[in-house]
């Protein structure tokens, strides 16, 4: 869908208009990047802030939230054997 939208945009430009474009602001999809490079190969591509932040949240913050474990144990039971944790924490 996005590839067709980007392609349609460039097809609607008047002849010679793409040569006047110096910078292309796009979202972070491969389709937009491919179409922009195909029609404006020497132009600078910049990504809109919304998609940069969304990508950051998804890749960096999302990964960190998966790797962070609680600092306090919410599942404490008395040790059942000597191989049990000393503090009785059985968090998974």
N, C-alpha and C positions, 0 to 999 in steps of 0.2 A: 504494500500500500504506500509506504513512504517513498519507495523508489519511484513509483508512478507519479506521486505528487511532485517530487523534486524534478523528475523528467518533464512533467507538464509545465512547471514553472519556466524552465529554460526554453521549452518549445514556444511559449507565448511571448517571449521577448522579441522585439523587433530585430531585424537583421543588423548586426554590428553592435548591438547593445551589450553582449557579453564581453566584448573587448574593452568596454569602458568600465566594467566592474573591477575594482581593485581589492576588495575584501568581501568575503562571504561569511556571514554569521549563520551557523547551522546548529541543529541539535546533534547529539553524539551517536548518530546511527551511521552504519556503514553505507547504507543506500544514499543518504544525503552527501556523504563525503565523496563517494564514487561519482555521483552525478556532478557535483561541484568541480571536481578535478577534471572530469571529461569536458565540461563546457568552459571552464575558467582555469586552465592548467597552471598558469603562473600567478594566480591570485593567492593572497593569504587567507587561510581558513581560521576563523575563531569560533569557539563554542560558546553558546549562551550560558549564562551563569546558572540558570535553573538546572540544566542538565549536568553541569560540572559538579554542583553541590549534591544533586541526587546520586550521581555516580560515586562521589566520595562517601556519602552516607552508606550506600549499598556495599561498597567494597572495603572500606576502612572501618567504619563504625560497626557495620554488620559483623565483620570478622572479629572485632574486639569483643563484642557482646557475647559471641559464641565462646570465646576463649576465657572470659572472665568467670570465675567461680565465686560463690558467696563466701564472705570472710567469716561469717558465723554459721554454725551448723544448726539446721532446723530439725534434724532427725537424730535425737540423742536417745540411746538406750543403754542400759547397763551392760558392760562387757560380759559376753557369754563364755569366753575362754581366754587363755593367755595370748592367743594370736590376734585378739581384737585390738582395735586402736586404744591407746592409753586414755584418750579423752572421751571415749565412748561415741565418737562421731561416726555415723554410718551414711554420710551424704554420698549420693551417686553422681 
